[in-house]
Amino acid sequence: MLCWARAWGLPRRGLRPCSPSFSTGPVAPSSSGRGGAEPRSVPLSYKLLDGEAARPALVFLHGLFGCKTNFNSIAKALAQQTGRRVLTVDARNHGDSPHSPDVSYEAMSQDLQDLLPQLDLVPCVLIGHSMGGKTAMLLALQRPELVERLIAVDISPVETTSSSDFSTYMAAMRAISIPDKVSRSSARKLADEQLSPVVQDMAVRQFLLTNLVEVDGRFVWRVNLDALAQHVDKIMAFPPRQESYPGPTLFLLGGNSQYVPCRPCLMLATGSTPTARRTSWLPFEASWPKSCWPKGTQNPRLQGPVVCSTFLHGRTQAGTEGMRVQRVRPQALMNKDTVPKVLG
């Protein structure tokens, strides 16, 4: 099951100071594939913490506007706690990875299909938040042999366009005007002031501002805003697939989230029923990764999701026997009267 490190009181011995070796850098792109029709991959920026090669590695995939450093603290804690290798990756058009006009989930999945085998990290435990969760789900459906376990954080394989504020955020970010040669603190203050009328949540603004970087004396957005804004509907959707993923699957649901439908609707979307119990769920509050923690937890400083040993070792209370995507209109998913009919 998925939980949060401090909230679950992981043993102190697992969090003792240490200096695990790590690798960081890009992997050469490839356009070759099993069928020859795969999107061309880009060399992703990543950070790899070393661990036992005999155990499946943990691979963290961030969400829209995020980057691999979102998981720095939890990656180090997990490397110490579990002894596993832990990989954090910048998706294309994010962080230190290259920009590309192709923002499709097929392309992001192909990036990982090339990267993970080159790093000898397959099969692995895929942990994806938001956009990264959809990438993880698609990869598991396309290449189930690469994924030992699948964890989707605050996302489901359905279209979420109608409930997204991302288009508004992007428009506000593109309208930002910052003079050249100003200090970083002044630039962040100016950007924050210009974003605040549209992005009123301070935590969300601070998250977006992590993408403001200085290049040759000018402050620019690190993410590829032009490509993301042009294809935001594609990012909010999920590719139609006919495959199924038979491996253990966990959905971590945000209690205040707009991106995951109600539990019966999620069971419908994944082909799960209460009797089959093919997936597991764990609720948490809020929806942004740096501001959410399990219900009842009082520590607001908790950051990043971690995988509890019960799920990693296959001892979840609910069964975790895979996922399949059933294509249903989002309107149907949210209509409680249609759920029994589609479930049959």
C-alpha atoms as a printed R data frame, in Angstrom:
    type eleno elety resid chain resno       x      y       z
1   ATOM     1    CA   MET     A     1   0.000  0.000   0.000
2   ATOM     2    CA   LEU     A     2   1.099  3.572  -0.548
3   ATOM     3    CA   CYS     A     3   1.658  5.864   2.382
4   ATOM     4    CA   TRP     A     4   3.832  8.670   3.667
5   ATOM     5    CA   ALA     A     5   7.128  7.975   5.437
6   ATOM     6    CA   ARG     A     6   6.820  9.915   8.679
7   ATOM     7    CA   ALA     A     7   3.083  9.398   8.967
8   ATOM     8    CA   TRP     A     8   3.610  5.643   9.032
9   ATOM     9    CA   GLY     A     9   6.568  5.844  11.391
10  ATOM    10    CA   LEU     A    10   9.147  4.023   9.317
11  ATOM    11    CA   PRO     A    11  11.938  2.624  11.496
12  ATOM    12    CA   ARG     A    12  14.634  5.144  12.323
13  ATOM    13    CA   ARG     A    13  17.308  2.683  11.316
14  ATOM    14    CA   GLY     A    14  15.982  2.906   7.781
15  ATOM    15    CA   LEU     A    15  16.437  6.693   7.735
16  ATOM    16    CA   ARG     A    16  19.913  6.900   9.239
17  ATOM    17    CA   PRO     A    17  22.356  9.221   7.458
18  ATOM    18    CA   CYS     A    18  24.265  7.650   4.616
19  ATOM    19    CA   SER     A    19  25.698  8.627   1.270
20  ATOM    20    CA   PRO     A    20  24.337  6.326  -1.432
21  ATOM    21    CA   SER     A    21  26.125  6.607  -4.733
22  ATOM    22    CA   PHE     A    22  24.094  7.922  -7.605
23  ATOM    23    CA   SER     A    23  24.246  8.451 -11.325
24  ATOM    24    CA   THR     A    24  22.722 11.333 -13.202
25  ATOM    25    CA   GLY     A    25  22.576 12.161 -16.863
26  ATOM    26    CA   PRO     A    26  20.885 11.589 -20.188
27  ATOM    27    CA   VAL     A    27  20.627  8.422 -22.213
28  ATOM    28    CA   ALA     A    28  20.994  8.520 -25.975
29  ATOM    29    CA   PRO     A    29  17.692  8.757 -27.893
30  ATOM    30    CA   SER     A    30  16.419  5.974 -30.060
31  ATOM    31    CA   SER     A    31  13.889  5.768 -32.847
32  ATOM    32    CA   SER     A    32  14.010  2.014 -33.191
33  ATOM    33    CA   GLY     A    33  11.422 -0.231 -31.627
34  ATOM    34    CA   ARG     A    34   9.710 -3.562 -31.843
35  ATOM    35    CA   GLY     A    35   7.244 -2.385 -34.469
36  ATOM    36    CA   GLY     A    36   9.242  0.471 -35.994
37  ATOM    37    CA   ALA     A    37   6.354  2.908 -35.468
38  ATOM    38    CA   GLU     A    38   7.167  4.158 -31.982
39  ATOM    39    CA   PRO     A    39   7.628  7.906 -31.398
40  ATOM    40    CA   ARG     A    40  11.235  9.058 -31.343
41  ATOM    41    CA   SER     A    41  12.487  9.203 -27.780
42  ATOM    42    CA   VAL     A    42  14.528 12.010 -26.233
43  ATOM    43    CA   PRO     A    43  17.450 11.602 -23.785
44  ATOM    44    CA   LEU     A    44  15.849 12.099 -20.389
45  ATOM    45    CA   SER     A    45  17.663 13.659 -17.459
46  ATOM    46    CA   TYR     A    46  17.611 11.393 -14.423
47  ATOM    47    CA   LYS     A    47  19.123 10.663 -11.035
48  ATOM    48    CA   LEU     A    48  19.744  7.090  -9.950
49  ATOM    49    CA   LEU     A    49  20.429  6.070  -6.365
50  ATOM    50    CA   ASP     A    50  22.238  2.753  -6.154
51  ATOM    51    CA   GLY     A    51  20.879 -0.287  -4.365
52  ATOM    52    CA   GLU     A    52  20.447 -4.040  -4.661
53  ATOM    53    CA   ALA     A    53  20.266 -5.009  -8.316
54  ATOM    54    CA   ALA     A    54  18.385 -8.209  -7.464
55  ATOM    55    CA   ARG     A    55  15.301 -6.278  -6.285
56  ATOM    56    CA   PRO     A    56  12.977 -4.272  -8.562
57  ATOM    57    CA   ALA     A    57  13.968 -0.614  -8.686
58  ATOM    58    CA   LEU     A    58  11.559  2.180  -7.750
59  ATOM    59    CA   VAL     A    59  10.944  4.674 -10.554
60  ATOM    60    CA   PHE     A    60   9.260  8.006  -9.766
61  ATOM    61    CA   LEU     A    61   7.493  9.976 -12.511
62  ATOM    62    CA   HIS     A    62   6.454 13.548 -11.706
63  ATOM    63    CA   GLY     A    63   3.361 15.428 -12.791
64  ATOM    64    CA   LEU     A    64   2.761 18.422 -15.040
65  ATOM    65    CA   PHE     A    65   5.088 21.348 -14.166
66  ATOM    66    CA   GLY     A    66   7.080 19.035 -11.883
67  ATOM    67    CA   CYS     A    67  10.610 17.665 -12.100
68  ATOM    68    CA   LYS     A    68  12.765 14.901 -10.673
69  ATOM    69    CA   THR     A    69  13.834 17.011  -7.687
70  ATOM    70    CA   ASN     A    70  10.246 16.860  -6.383
71  ATOM    71    CA   PHE     A    71  11.168 13.383  -5.118
72  ATOM    72    CA   ASN     A    72  14.685 14.080  -3.792
73  ATOM    73    CA   SER     A    73  13.913 13.581  -0.113
74  ATOM    74    CA   ILE     A    74  11.729 10.536  -0.495
75  ATOM    75    CA   ALA     A    75  14.059  8.935  -3.037
76  ATOM    76    CA   LYS     A    76  16.943  9.109  -0.565
77  ATOM    77    CA   ALA     A    77  14.757  7.808   2.269
78  ATOM    78    CA   LEU     A    78  13.527  4.906   0.161
79  ATOM    79    CA   ALA     A    79  17.016  3.997  -1.002
80  ATOM    80    CA   GLN     A    80  18.045  3.742   2.662
81  ATOM    81    CA   GLN     A    81  14.841  2.119   3.877
82  ATOM    82    CA   THR     A    82  14.430 -0.535   1.201
83  ATOM    83    CA   GLY     A    83  17.937 -1.021  -0.129
84  ATOM    84    CA   ARG     A    84  16.550 -0.738  -3.645
85  ATOM    85    CA   ARG     A    85  17.719  1.357  -6.534
86  ATOM    86    CA   VAL     A    86  15.588  4.492  -6.883
87  ATOM    87    CA   LEU     A    87  15.292  6.441 -10.122
88  ATOM    88    CA   THR     A    88  13.823  9.924 -10.508
89  ATOM    89    CA   VAL     A    89  13.307 11.231 -14.038
90  ATOM    90    CA   ASP     A    90  12.555 14.540 -15.735
91  ATOM    91    CA   ALA     A    91   9.849 14.032 -18.346
92  ATOM    92    CA   ARG     A    92  10.375 15.572 -21.767
93  ATOM    93    CA   ASN     A    93   9.592 19.322 -21.740
94  ATOM    94    CA   HIS     A    94  10.264 19.410 -17.991
95  ATOM    95    CA   GLY     A    95  13.255 19.914 -15.727
96  ATOM    96    CA   ASP     A    96  16.591 19.276 -17.425
97  ATOM    97    CA   SER     A    97  15.193 17.023 -20.162
98  ATOM    98    CA   PRO     A    98  15.018 18.254 -23.774
99  ATOM    99    CA   HIS     A    99  12.055 20.123 -25.192
100 ATOM   100    CA   SER     A   100   9.992 18.463 -27.896
101 ATOM   101    CA   PRO     A   101   6.827 19.399 -29.809
102 ATOM   102    CA   ASP     A   102   5.520 15.875 -29.158
103 ATOM   103    CA   VAL     A   103   3.886 15.834 -25.723
104 ATOM   104    CA   SER     A   104   1.868 12.662 -26.233
105 ATOM   105    CA   TYR     A   105   1.779  9.932 -23.616
106 ATOM   106    CA   GLU     A   106   2.964  7.536 -26.302
107 ATOM   107    CA   ALA     A   107   6.130  9.621 -26.652
108 ATOM   108    CA   MET     A   108   6.655  9.875 -22.893
109 ATOM   109    CA   SER     A   109   6.157  6.133 -22.577
110 ATOM   110    CA   GLN     A   110   8.674  5.525 -25.372
111 ATOM   111    CA   ASP     A   111  11.232  7.670 -23.536
112 ATOM   112    CA   LEU     A   112  10.980  5.293 -20.590
113 ATOM   113    CA   GLN     A   113  10.902  2.174 -22.746
114 ATOM   114    CA   ASP     A   114  14.332  3.206 -24.002
115 ATOM   115    CA   LEU     A   115  15.733  4.540 -20.720
116 ATOM   116    CA   LEU     A   116  14.806  1.788 -18.270
117 ATOM   117    CA   PRO     A   117  16.366 -1.156 -20.143
118 ATOM   118    CA   GLN     A   118  19.523  0.870 -20.831
119 ATOM   119    CA   LEU     A   119  19.882  1.421 -17.085
120 ATOM   120    CA   ASP     A   120  19.088 -2.260 -16.436
121 ATOM   121    CA   LEU     A   121  16.092 -1.315 -14.279
122 ATOM   122    CA   VAL     A   122  13.423 -3.655 -15.637
123 ATOM   123    CA   PRO     A   123  11.117 -4.902 -14.397
124 ATOM   124    CA   CYS     A   124  10.595 -1.998 -11.998
125 ATOM   125    CA   VAL     A   125   8.007 -0.517  -9.645
126 ATOM   126    CA   LEU     A   126   6.501  2.472 -11.471
127 ATOM   127    CA   ILE     A   127   5.196  5.285  -9.249
128 ATOM   128    CA   GLY     A   128   3.603  8.110 -11.220
129 ATOM   129    CA   HIS     A   129   1.878 11.258 -10.006
130 ATOM   130    CA   SER     A   130  -0.708 13.019 -12.188
131 ATOM   131    CA   MET     A   131   0.768 13.230 -15.711
132 ATOM   132    CA   GLY     A   132   3.457 10.802 -14.594
133 ATOM   133    CA   GLY     A   133   0.744  8.435 -13.411
134 ATOM   134    CA   LYS     A   134  -0.855  8.383 -16.850
135 ATOM   135    CA   THR     A   135   2.547  7.771 -18.404
136 ATOM   136    CA   ALA     A   136   3.087  4.900 -15.970
137 ATOM   137    CA   MET     A   137  -0.321  3.384 -16.736
138 ATOM   138    CA   LEU     A   138   0.247  3.573 -20.486
139 ATOM   139    CA   LEU     A   139   3.699  2.023 -20.190
140 ATOM   140    CA   ALA     A   140   2.276 -0.806 -18.075
141 ATOM   141    CA   LEU     A   141  -0.407 -1.450 -20.691
142 ATOM   142    CA   GLN     A   142   2.029 -1.308 -23.612
143 ATOM   143    CA   ARG     A   143   4.925 -3.204 -22.053
144 ATOM   144    CA   PRO     A   144   3.721 -5.088 -18.951
145 ATOM   145    CA   GLU     A   145   6.942 -7.090 -18.842
146 ATOM   146    CA   LEU     A   146   8.799 -3.893 -17.887
147 ATOM   147    CA   VAL     A   147   6.598 -3.156 -14.856
148 ATOM   148    CA   GLU     A   148   6.709 -5.321 -11.732
149 ATOM   149    CA   ARG     A   149   4.159 -3.176  -9.875
150 ATOM   150    CA   LEU     A   150   2.186 -0.062 -10.756
151 ATOM   151    CA   ILE     A   151   1.216  2.843  -8.502
152 ATOM   152    CA   ALA     A   152  -0.881  5.758  -9.799
153 ATOM   153    CA   VAL     A   153  -0.923  8.776  -7.488
154 ATOM   154    CA   ASP     A   154  -3.952 11.062  -7.704
155 ATOM   155    CA   ILE     A   155  -4.833 10.160 -11.272
156 ATOM   156    CA   SER     A   156  -6.968  7.682 -13.206
157 ATOM   157    CA   PRO     A   157  -7.080  6.515 -16.843
158 ATOM   158    CA   VAL     A   158  -9.912  8.844 -17.822
159 ATOM   159    CA   GLU     A   159 -10.128 12.279 -19.380
160 ATOM   160    CA   THR     A   160  -9.815 15.115 -16.841
161 ATOM   161    CA   THR     A   161  -9.985 18.138 -19.156
162 ATOM   162    CA   SER     A   162 -13.241 19.507 -17.789
163 ATOM   163    CA   SER     A   163 -11.916 19.821 -14.231
164 ATOM   164    CA   SER     A   164  -8.428 21.136 -15.014
165 ATOM   165    CA   ASP     A   165  -7.091 24.612 -14.247
166 ATOM   166    CA   PHE     A   166  -3.866 23.985 -16.140
167 ATOM   167    CA   SER     A   167  -4.888 25.952 -19.236
168 ATOM   168    CA   THR     A   168  -5.530 28.987 -17.053
169 ATOM   169    CA   TYR     A   169  -2.227 28.508 -15.261
170 ATOM   170    CA   MET     A   170  -0.333 28.295 -18.545
171 ATOM   171    CA   ALA     A   171  -1.951 31.442 -19.916
172 ATOM   172    CA   ALA     A   172  -0.990 33.323 -16.760
173 ATOM   173    CA   MET     A   173   2.573 31.993 -16.882
174 ATOM   174    CA   ARG     A   174   2.993 32.996 -20.531
175 ATOM   175    CA   ALA     A   175   1.799 36.522 -19.725
176 ATOM   176    CA   ILE     A   176   4.474 37.084 -17.072
177 ATOM   177    CA   SER     A   177   6.824 40.008 -17.785
178 ATOM   178    CA   ILE     A   178  10.116 40.264 -15.879
179 ATOM   179    CA   PRO     A   179  12.812 42.848 -16.695
180 ATOM   180    CA   ASP     A   180  16.300 41.606 -17.562
181 ATOM   181    CA   LYS     A   181  19.170 41.680 -15.069
182 ATOM   182    CA   VAL     A   182  17.035 41.579 -11.926
183 ATOM   183    CA   SER     A   183  17.896 39.421  -8.925
184 ATOM   184    CA   ARG     A   184  16.339 36.009  -8.494
185 ATOM   185    CA   SER     A   185  14.388 37.126  -5.433
186 ATOM   186    CA   SER     A   186  13.025 40.143  -7.315
187 ATOM   187    CA   ALA     A   187  12.100 38.003 -10.300
188 ATOM   188    CA   ARG     A   188  10.220 35.514  -8.138
189 ATOM   189    CA   LYS     A   189   8.409 38.340  -6.359
190 ATOM   190    CA   LEU     A   190   7.365 39.944  -9.641
191 ATOM   191    CA   ALA     A   191   6.206 36.638 -11.062
192 ATOM   192    CA   ASP     A   192   4.311 35.799  -7.892
193 ATOM   193    CA   GLU     A   193   2.528 39.158  -7.947
194 ATOM   194    CA   GLN     A   194   1.536 38.719 -11.586
195 ATOM   195    CA   LEU     A   195   0.331 35.164 -11.068
196 ATOM   196    CA   SER     A   196  -1.642 35.810  -7.871
197 ATOM   197    CA   PRO     A   197  -4.826 37.241  -9.503
198 ATOM   198    CA   VAL     A   198  -5.216 34.019 -11.512
199 ATOM   199    CA   VAL     A   199  -3.482 31.427  -9.316
200 ATOM   200    CA   GLN     A   200  -4.815 32.378  -5.913
201 ATOM   201    CA   ASP     A   201  -3.504 29.363  -4.005
202 ATOM   202    CA   MET     A   202  -0.068 30.337  -2.671
203 ATOM   203    CA   ALA     A   203   1.142 26.727  -2.538
204 ATOM   204    CA   VAL     A   204   0.274 26.243  -6.205
205 ATOM   205    CA   ARG     A   205   2.032 29.491  -7.149
206 ATOM   206    CA   GLN     A   206   5.160 28.453  -5.276
207 ATOM   207    CA   PHE     A   207   5.085 25.113  -7.078
208 ATOM   208    CA   LEU     A   208   4.783 26.796 -10.474
209 ATOM   209    CA   LEU     A   209   7.574 29.226  -9.606
210 ATOM   210    CA   THR     A   210  10.028 26.361  -9.175
211 ATOM   211    CA   ASN     A   211  10.102 26.411 -12.987
212 ATOM   212    CA   LEU     A   212  11.365 30.002 -13.155
213 ATOM   213    CA   VAL     A   213  15.076 29.888 -14.050
214 ATOM   214    CA   GLU     A   214  17.712 32.392 -15.136
215 ATOM   215    CA   VAL     A   215  19.328 31.960 -18.548
216 ATOM   216    CA   ASP     A   216  21.872 34.526 -19.767
217 ATOM   217    CA   GLY     A   217  20.564 37.213 -17.438
218 ATOM   218    CA   ARG     A   218  16.907 36.635 -18.321
219 ATOM   219    CA   PHE     A   219  14.299 34.739 -16.351
220 ATOM   220    CA   VAL     A   220  12.381 32.175 -18.357
221 ATOM   221    CA   TRP     A   221  10.163 29.184 -17.724
222 ATOM   222    CA   ARG     A   222  12.053 25.898 -17.679
223 ATOM   223    CA   VAL     A   223   9.058 23.924 -18.939
224 ATOM   224    CA   ASN     A   224   8.124 24.047 -22.619
225 ATOM   225    CA   LEU     A   225   5.047 26.211 -22.145
226 ATOM   226    CA   ASP     A   226   4.339 26.603 -25.861
227 ATOM   227    CA   ALA     A   227   4.104 22.863 -26.497
228 ATOM   228    CA   LEU     A   228   2.281 22.123 -23.246
229 ATOM   229    CA   ALA     A   229  -0.286 24.872 -23.820
230 ATOM   230    CA   GLN     A   230  -0.881 23.775 -27.407
231 ATOM   231    CA   HIS     A   231  -1.542 20.182 -26.385
232 ATOM   232    CA   VAL     A   232  -3.029 20.534 -22.898
233 ATOM   233    CA   ASP     A   233  -6.175 18.652 -23.944
234 ATOM   234    CA   LYS     A   234  -4.022 15.707 -24.978
235 ATOM   235    CA   ILE     A   235  -2.268 15.795 -21.590
236 ATOM   236    CA   MET     A   236  -5.585 15.782 -19.761
237 ATOM   237    CA   ALA     A   237  -6.856 12.832 -21.827
238 ATOM   238    CA   PHE     A   238  -5.728  9.197 -21.848
239 ATOM   239    CA   PRO     A   239  -4.896  7.192 -24.987
240 ATOM   240    CA   PRO     A   240  -7.429  4.508 -25.953
241 ATOM   241    CA   ARG     A   241  -5.935  1.069 -25.385
242 ATOM   242    CA   GLN     A   242  -7.078 -2.522 -25.749
243 ATOM   243    CA   GLU     A   243  -4.326 -4.138 -23.691
244 ATOM   244    CA   SER     A   244  -4.458 -5.093 -20.018
245 ATOM   245    CA   TYR     A   245  -1.870 -4.995 -17.257
246 ATOM   246    CA   PRO     A   246  -1.963 -8.089 -15.002
247 ATOM   247    CA   GLY     A   247   0.487 -6.926 -12.334
248 ATOM   248    CA   PRO     A   248  -0.228 -5.560  -8.827
249 ATOM   249    CA   THR     A   249  -1.782 -2.098  -9.068
250 ATOM   250    CA   LEU     A   250  -2.438  0.597  -6.478
251 ATOM   251    CA   PHE     A   251  -4.369  3.844  -6.874
252 ATOM   252    CA   LEU     A   252  -3.634  6.538  -4.294
253 ATOM   253    CA   LEU     A   253  -6.692  8.781  -4.291
254 ATOM   254    CA   GLY     A   254  -6.712 12.464  -3.399
255 ATOM   255    CA   GLY     A   255  -9.646 13.243  -1.141
256 ATOM   256    CA   ASN     A   256  -9.833 16.832  -2.413
257 ATOM   257    CA   SER     A   257  -8.712 16.002  -5.925
258 ATOM   258    CA   GLN     A   258 -10.423 16.929  -9.176
259 ATOM   259    CA   TYR     A   259  -8.461 14.362 -11.131
260 ATOM   260    CA   VAL     A   260  -9.791 11.067  -9.777
261 ATOM   261    CA   PRO     A   261 -13.496 10.182 -10.003
262 ATOM   262    CA   CYS     A   262 -15.344  8.493  -7.163
263 ATOM   263    CA   ARG     A   263 -14.177  5.004  -6.175
264 ATOM   264    CA   PRO     A   264 -16.969  3.113  -8.006
265 ATOM   265    CA   CYS     A   265 -16.167  5.134 -11.126
266 ATOM   266    CA   LEU     A   266 -12.479  4.348 -10.800
267 ATOM   267    CA   MET     A   267 -13.308  0.661 -10.499
268 ATOM   268    CA   LEU     A   268 -15.300  1.047 -13.695
269 ATOM   269    CA   ALA     A   269 -12.439  2.787 -15.482
270 ATOM   270    CA   THR     A   270  -9.942  0.089 -14.522
271 ATOM   271    CA   GLY     A   271 -12.217 -2.880 -15.085
272 ATOM   272    CA   SER     A   272 -12.311 -3.644 -11.353
273 ATOM   273    CA   THR     A   273 -15.271 -4.760  -9.293
274 ATOM   274    CA   PRO     A   274 -15.683 -5.038  -5.507
275 ATOM   275    CA   THR     A   275 -15.790 -8.812  -5.781
276 ATOM   276    CA   ALA     A   276 -12.806 -9.159  -8.086
277 ATOM   277    CA   ARG     A   277 -10.796 -6.660  -5.998
278 ATOM   278    CA   ARG     A   278  -8.242 -6.265  -8.740
279 ATOM   279    CA   THR     A   279  -6.852 -2.985  -7.397
280 ATOM   280    CA   SER     A   280  -6.142 -1.296  -4.067
281 ATOM   281    CA   TRP     A   281  -6.954  2.237  -2.948
282 ATOM   282    CA   LEU     A   282  -5.623  4.529  -0.234
283 ATOM   283    CA   PRO     A   283  -7.127  7.994   0.322
284 ATOM   284    CA   PHE     A   284  -5.163 11.103   1.213
285 ATOM   285    CA   GLU     A   285  -6.072 14.755   1.534
286 ATOM   286    CA   ALA     A   286  -5.423 17.569  -0.978
287 ATOM   287    CA   SER     A   287  -4.014 16.862  -4.417
288 ATOM   288    CA   TRP     A   288  -0.677 18.625  -4.845
289 ATOM   289    CA   PRO     A   289   2.258 16.365  -3.897
290 ATOM   290    CA   LYS     A   290   3.940 18.856  -1.556
291 ATOM   291    CA   SER     A   291   0.795 19.668   0.385
292 ATOM   292    CA   CYS     A   292  -0.926 16.349   1.002
293 ATOM   293    CA   TRP     A   293  -0.779 13.738   3.716
294 ATOM   294    CA   PRO     A   294  -2.993 10.911   4.976
295 ATOM   295    CA   LYS     A   295  -6.213 11.785   6.752
296 ATOM   296    CA   GLY     A   296  -5.585 12.406  10.427
297 ATOM   297    CA   THR     A   297  -1.934 13.343   9.957
298 ATOM   298    CA   GLN     A   298  -1.068 16.719  11.432
299 ATOM   299    CA   ASN     A   299   2.407 17.249   9.975
300 ATOM   300    CA   PRO     A   300   2.102 19.701   7.030
301 ATOM   301    CA   ARG     A   301   5.773 19.298   6.100
302 ATOM   302    CA   LEU     A   302   5.374 15.801   4.693
303 ATOM   303    CA   GLN     A   303   6.500 15.690   1.078
304 ATOM   304    CA   GLY     A   304   6.295 13.054  -1.616
305 ATOM   305    CA   PRO     A   305   4.681  9.615  -1.795
306 ATOM   306    CA   VAL     A   306   6.438  6.457  -0.615
307 ATOM   307    CA   VAL     A   307   5.636  2.817  -1.079
308 ATOM   308    CA   CYS     A   308   4.858  0.947   2.132
309 ATOM   309    CA   SER     A   309   6.601 -2.396   2.461
310 ATOM   310    CA   THR     A   310   3.260 -4.214   2.515
311 ATOM   311    CA   PHE     A   311   2.577 -3.278  -1.108
312 ATOM   312    CA   LEU     A   312   6.157 -3.782  -2.277
313 ATOM   313    CA   HIS     A   313   6.112 -7.292  -0.854
314 ATOM   314    CA   GLY     A   314   2.623 -8.142  -2.106
315 ATOM   315    CA   ARG     A   315   0.829 -8.078   1.255
316 ATOM   316    CA   THR     A   316  -1.929 -5.556   0.638
317 ATOM   317    CA   GLN     A   317  -5.242 -5.964   2.432
318 ATOM   318    CA   ALA     A   318  -7.110 -5.611  -0.848
319 ATOM   319    CA   GLY     A   319  -6.162 -7.753  -3.803
320 ATOM   320    CA   THR     A   320  -3.871 -6.263  -6.434
321 ATOM   321    CA   GLU     A   321  -4.257 -8.424  -9.504
322 ATOM   322    CA   GLY     A   322  -3.915 -5.953 -12.317
323 ATOM   323    CA   MET     A   323  -5.637 -3.273 -14.334
324 ATOM   324    CA   ARG     A   324  -7.395 -2.986 -17.633
325 ATOM   325    CA   VAL     A   325  -8.754  0.210 -19.125
326 ATOM   326    CA   GLN     A   326 -12.380  0.269 -20.200
327 ATOM   327    CA   ARG     A   327 -13.134  3.235 -22.427
328 ATOM   328    CA   VAL     A   328 -16.124  5.086 -21.017
329 ATOM   329    CA   ARG     A   329 -17.041  8.730 -21.425
330 ATOM   330    CA   PRO     A   330 -16.137 10.804 -18.318
331 ATOM   331    CA   GLN     A   331 -19.775 11.900 -18.098
332 ATOM   332    CA   ALA     A   332 -20.788  8.268 -17.780
333 ATOM   333    CA   LEU     A   333 -18.153  7.668 -15.138
334 ATOM   334    CA   MET     A   334 -19.517 10.452 -12.983
335 ATOM   335    CA   ASN     A   335 -23.137  9.380 -13.325
336 ATOM   336    CA   LYS     A   336 -23.905  7.010 -10.465
337 ATOM   337    CA   ASP     A   337 -26.927  5.613 -12.298
338 ATOM   338    CA   THR     A   338 -24.798  4.274 -15.158
339 ATOM   339    CA   VAL     A   339 -22.166  2.517 -13.042
340 ATOM   340    CA   PRO     A   340 -24.175 -0.680 -12.350
341 ATOM   341    CA   LYS     A   341 -25.158 -0.934 -16.014
342 ATOM   342    CA   VAL     A   342 -21.591 -0.754 -17.296
343 ATOM   343    CA   LEU     A   343 -20.286 -3.070 -14.595
344 ATOM   344    CA   GLY     A   344 -22.935 -5.563 -15.581
